[in-house]
Amino acid sequence: MIRLMTMLLLVAMGFPAAAALPVFATVPEWGALVREIGGDKVSVFVATTALQDPHRIEARPSLLAQARRTQLVVATGADLEAGWLPLVVRDSGNAGIQRGQPGYFEAARYVTLLDVPVALDRTQGDVHAAGNPHIQLDPRNLLKIGDALATRLGELDPPNAAAYRAGYQAFASKWQAAIARWEKDAAPLRGVPVLVHHASFLYLARWLGLKETGTLEPKPGVEPGSGHLSGLLARQQSAPARMVLRTAYQSDGPSMWIAGKAGIPAVMLPFTVGGSPEAGDLYGLFDDTIRRLLKGLN
Amino acid sequence: MLHKPFVVAALLAASCGAQAASDADLAAIRSQIDEMKRSYEQRIAALEQRLAQAEADVKAKPAPQAEARPVVAETSAPAAPATSASAFNTEISLILQGQYAQMKDVPDRTITGFWPGGQGSGVSTRGFSLDHTELVFAAGIDPYWRGQAILAVQDNEVEVEEAWFQSLAIGHGVGLRGGRYRSGIGYLNEQHTHQWDFANAPLMYNALFGQEASFREDGLQFKWLAPTPVFLEFGAEVGRGANFPGTDSNKNGAGAWAAYVHVGDDLGVANSWRTGLSYLKTSSGDREADFVDINGLQAQGLFNGDTATWIADFVWKWAPNGNPKYQNFKFQSEYFVRQDKGDLTCTDNAGVGNACATPVTGDYDTRQSGWYAQGVFQFTPEWRAGLRYDQLDSGRQNLGANAVNLTLEDYRPKRATAMVDYSWSEFSRVRLQYAQDKSMAGITDNQWIVQYIMSLGAHGVHKF
C-alpha cells in the first residue's frame, strides 16, 4: 500500500516510476561495486568523488534530496561518514534507509577491521572507534562485501534477486582471477617499507606485504607539521622508506617535501574509483594502484 | 546446533525429490549427512587452529605481516559489531566556549530605532568571561524516534536550551519534531553559537529575537521533503511563542506559527547553494519596554498585538573539487521585514511625572527591515578569515495617539566585522574578531573579541 502510494506520488509529480532500484553510495568504490552486481537493475548515485575527503563532507541539500528518493544507502560505516551521513539519513524523511532498516547497508560490518583502538581518546587524533575504515583497498574484502550486498539487493528487490546473485557470482569469479594476477604482479612489493600521508593504505599494505614505517600526519586528522616531518626525515637514516604514498584527495605538499629531501618518489594512488584517469572501475583501480607502486619501486 | 537446519534442509530436499524413499535411499542420505557433519567439524577445527595461529603470530611480531594465502578462503567472516558515535548508546558532547572582549562601557545596550527590549547587540560583557557551557545528549530512542537535549549551564543556572524528539519512521519525506527546538526559519536560526562563523550573531538576529539571537519554540514542527532531484523542503510550526517578539500567555491553542520553504542544489562539483523564505507570526500581550517621553523622561510601553516577520536567506559554498578540507569559501546573506500591528499603552510605572501619568493607549504600527552579508574563506586547513556587514532600517514607526507623548528615533544601525580563526583540529578553534559597531545612535564602538570554542565527546555533524 505504502509503496503503491509512493509510486503514484512519483508518477503524479512527473517522474517516471523508475524500474531500476535507486541506490545511494557514499563513496565511489561502493557505487562501482553495486554497478558490478546490479548492472542495469540499479541506478546508482554516488555522494562523493575520489577528489573529496570522505571524512569532511557536509550534509548538502543535494545529498538530502537524493537520500529522500533512494531505497538503499551503501556506506562504509566505521565512522568514516560520521560527520554527515547520520544527518542526511535522519533528515531525509525516508523511513526505509534509517539505521537498522534493510535499506541501510554498512560495508565495514562484513569484514574484519584492523587497528581497532584500545582506548578512545581524542588526544590521539580523530580516531575511529570501530577501527580503520579504509577497507576497500584489500580486494578480498570486496568479495565479502559484494556477497552481502547481493543478498541485500535481493531482499529489497525480490523479483531481481536471482539476477543480483548471478551478477555477484560473475563478478566474484572474475575478481578472484584478477586478485591472483595482482598478487603475482605485486610480488616485488612484499616487504617494501613506505611512508603514508594518512592511515589510508593499511589494508592495501596488509594485502601486498608493504611495510608502513610512518605517517605524515602526526595524529589522524591532524595536518602534517614541519617538526613531525623533520622527525620522519631523520628516521630515513636508520629505517629508510622506499616511497611516500598519498591519496588523490590529500594535499601533495607534505609528501613532495619529504620525497624531495629523502630522494624517494612521492606516489599518488587513486585510493578509489575515479582517483586517476586509469581507475575508471574497480579493476582499473587495482591495476593502476599496483602499476604506480611498481613504478615507484624503480 | 549448526547441523540442525542442515539436516532439516537435506530432509526437505530429499522429501521433495522422492516421495517414497526406500531404506537404501534413507541410508544414503544418512551417510551423506554424516559425511557433511564430519567435513564441517574438520573445517571448523582447521579454522580454530588458524585463528590460534594468527593470534600467536600477532603476539610474536606486532609489525603488520601480510597473509601469504593467494586467494581468499571464503568463510562467513564474523560481522564486526556496529559501532559509531553511538557506541555508548547516548552520544554525549560538551562545548566549552569563552572569550576576552574589549569594548566601550555602555550600561544598557539597545539597537537604536528598534523595540527597546534591552536586547542589545549580542556580547556586552567586557573583559574575560565564560559563555554558557553546552551539554548535549542525543540518541535513537527506538526505531521510531530520536531524541536530543541540550543543557546550557551557567553560574547557578541550568537552562533547557533544547529538548526534542524527532521522527525516524514516518517516511514519505515527512519529518516531525516536538518539544523545545530552534525554529527552522531563516538560515542562522537553527545554528548554535559554537557553529557561528563570528563571535556574535548578525545585528538583525538581535533585533528580531533579542539577546539570544535565535527564535526557540516549545511546540511542534512538521517538515516535508519533496521527492524531487532538487532539494525542496517545506516546513510548518506551531508553538507557545513565549519568546521575543512574542510573549508568554496563559491560553489554549498556539501563540505562534511559522512556515518556510527551502530550495537548494549543487552547481557542478565545486558549488552548492541553498535559499529560503520564511514567515513567523507571533502575538504579544503586554510586551513591555522602556521608552523615552517627549521631555526625555523614562516611560513604560506595553504592546498588545501581532508581529509578522519575513526572512529571506541565501547561502553559497564553494570548494575546489568539492573537497572543503584544504580550501573553501562560504557566502551567506539574509534579509528581513518585520511588522508590528496592535496598540501601545504608555504608562508611568516609576512615577517620574512623564507624559503618561494617566495611561494613554494608541495604535502601534511599524514596518522595519534589515540585512547582513558575510563571506568566510578557509585558505589552509587551519586558517579562516571572514568579513561581515550588517545594516538595519528603523523604517516606519507609527505611534498613533502616543506620538505626542513618546519619542522614537529614525536610525540606520550599521556594523562592520572582520575575523580570523585558527583550528588545530575539527574540535578546537580560537578566533580574533574586530568590529566597528554603530548600532546605537551617536556611539561608534570599536570592539575586539578573542574567543575559543572547544568540543569534547561525540563527533559533531557537518550541517550545511
Interface residues (C-beta under 8 A of the other chain):
Chain A: I2 M5 T6 L9 L10 M13 F15 T48 T49 L51 Q52 D53 H55 R56 I57 E58 A59 R60 P61 S62 L64 A65 Q66 R68 R69 G77 A78 D79 A82 G83 W84 P86 L87 R90 D91 S92 G93 N94 A95 G96 Q98 R99 G100 Q101 E106 A108 R109 Y110 V111 T112 L113 R122 G125 D126 A129 A130 G131 R140 L143 K144 D147 Q176 I179 A180 E183 R190 L202 A205 R206 W207 L208 G209 L210 K211 E212 G221 V222 E223 Y249 S251
Chain B: A63 P64 Q65 A66 E67 P70 V71 V72 E74 A77 P78 A79 A80 P81 A82 T83 S84 A85 A87 G140 P143 R146 Q166 L168 A169 I170 G171 H172 G173 V174 G175 K223 W224 L225 A226 P227 T228 P229 V230 F231 L232 E233 H262 V263 G264 D265 D266 V269 S272 W273 R274 K317 N321 G322 N323 P324 K325 Y326 P381 E382 W424 S425 E426 F427 L456 H459 G460 V461 H462 K463 F464
